[in-house]
């Protein structure tokens, strides 16, 4: 008699194999998911800084980017400095660790130049922290000229290492 379908033992073996493969794939999926979240946060932060600079140039008014609740990892807001009008607010879906050398505000002058509180030129880096063994660093670099770039290469002196 010719067999049709599968036996119970074959079905159990296939389910056990699927379970093992799922258990092996879950950590890799989590790592990829977290890396994508960090990449998205870095991209959105860079875009917010570029947008703030563009608004400052367009409106000929100072525009600031500030972290929400003093923590870049929660999110940030873009606002006019003099009127306090909120232009944009970005909250991150997950709480990430973002450290930087720019302090608690990035302010662009009416000419699009990033300034410190004392009026000096501001240049700095914001790094989205990941695991210590991550090969790539997600950095948003703000040049003193106002140019914003997103870098993913390994940093010579990573900001996250000491935090």
C-alpha atoms as one frame of an Amber mdcrd trajectory, in Angstrom:
protein
   0.000   0.000   0.000   1.350   3.415  -0.979   1.801   5.947   1.852  -0.082
   9.248   1.638   0.909  12.155   3.914   3.462  12.084   6.736   3.840   9.939
   9.826   3.583  11.283  13.346   7.323  10.805  13.867   8.142  12.839  10.738
   5.800  15.618  11.877   7.356  15.696  15.385  10.848  15.812  13.894   9.896
  18.735  11.596   8.359  20.678  14.511  11.407  20.060  16.706  13.710  21.240
  13.918  11.604  24.380  13.383  11.736  25.090  17.133  15.534  24.778  17.258
  15.985  27.022  14.228  13.667  29.624  15.760  15.669  29.633  18.991  18.904
  30.083  17.059  17.513  32.935  14.931  15.927  35.022  17.715  19.169  36.617
  19.066  20.316  37.516  15.562  16.938  39.103  14.835  17.141  41.161  18.064
  20.618  42.393  17.181  19.523  43.416  13.688  16.415  45.123  15.054  18.390
  47.166  17.598  20.947  48.152  14.978  18.156  49.357  12.693  16.659  51.404
  15.553  20.031  53.067  16.210  20.530  53.774  12.499  17.050  55.296  12.229
  17.568  57.482  15.304  20.904  58.770  13.964  19.375  59.496  10.557  16.399
  61.344  12.090  18.646  63.394  14.388  20.863  64.399  11.470  17.764  65.364
   9.478  16.414  67.433  12.387  19.703  69.362  12.599  19.750  69.944   8.842
  16.131  71.079   8.937  16.811  73.457  11.838  19.734  74.988   9.967  17.571
  75.381   6.861  14.793  77.032   8.880  17.282  79.460  10.432  18.563  80.432
   6.986  15.092  80.642   5.459  13.515  82.717   8.232  16.673  84.676   9.106
  16.048  83.853  12.788  17.895  81.744  15.330  16.613  78.167  15.644  17.528
  75.690  18.378  17.453  71.914  18.686  17.067  70.721  22.275  16.871  67.240
  23.787  13.572  66.257  25.396  13.870  66.219  29.193  17.607  66.873  28.815
  18.200  63.470  27.188  18.898  63.086  23.448  17.986  59.394  23.774  14.323
  60.245  24.451  13.996  62.626  21.523  14.400  66.292  20.588  12.501  69.420
  19.623  13.231  72.179  17.120  12.068  75.680  18.033  12.511  79.370  17.271
  14.801  80.854  19.883  13.136  84.267  20.266   9.453  83.337  20.037   9.734
  79.842  21.523   7.491  78.509  18.732   7.775  74.756  18.378   8.614  73.750
  14.797   9.034  70.021  15.265   9.213  67.433  18.015  10.593  63.943  17.588
  10.108  61.241  20.230  11.987  58.003  19.775   9.984  54.787  19.984  12.559
  53.160  22.237  14.802  54.851  24.754  18.317  54.858  23.315  21.539  56.145
  24.778  22.859  59.132  22.823  25.918  60.959  24.120  27.658  63.938  22.642
  29.957  66.873  22.918  27.380  69.526  21.992  25.706  69.934  25.374  21.974
  70.367  25.845  21.284  72.578  22.859  22.390  73.124  19.295  21.570  76.682
  18.236  21.825  77.927  14.658  22.217  81.639  13.987  20.245  83.443  11.279
  23.189  82.663   8.956  22.963  78.928   9.695  26.092  78.829  11.841  25.952
  76.681  14.999  26.759  78.772  18.085  27.577  78.146  21.737  25.919  80.147
  24.502  28.876  82.580  24.554  28.609  83.194  20.794  31.539  80.994  19.751
  31.290  78.532  16.900  29.993  75.122  17.856  31.165  71.888  16.369  30.607
  68.512  17.914  29.401  64.963  17.706  26.376  63.038  18.903  26.861  59.262
  19.024  24.070  56.711  19.234  25.422  54.081  21.606  25.135  50.377  20.968
  26.863  47.336  22.371  30.599  47.695  23.125  31.475  45.056  20.524  29.567
  46.763  17.670  31.772  47.222  14.636  30.058  50.411  13.422  29.489  53.600
  15.368  26.491  55.760  14.482  27.627  59.377  14.743  25.997  62.660  13.811
  28.819  65.155  13.271  28.197  68.903  13.323  30.970  70.942  11.729  31.659
  74.525  12.923  30.461  75.684   9.482  27.021  74.160  10.156  27.349  71.143
   7.881  25.758  68.025   9.368  27.040  64.602   8.394  26.157  61.085   9.399
  29.067  58.717   9.915  29.031  54.993  10.460  32.732  54.228  10.514  34.620
  53.116  13.601  35.496  56.186  15.647  39.055  56.735  16.802  37.766  57.942
  20.187  34.194  56.701  20.573  32.070  58.840  22.887  30.106  55.853  24.162
  33.165  54.009  25.448  33.510  56.143  28.570  29.823  56.432  29.380
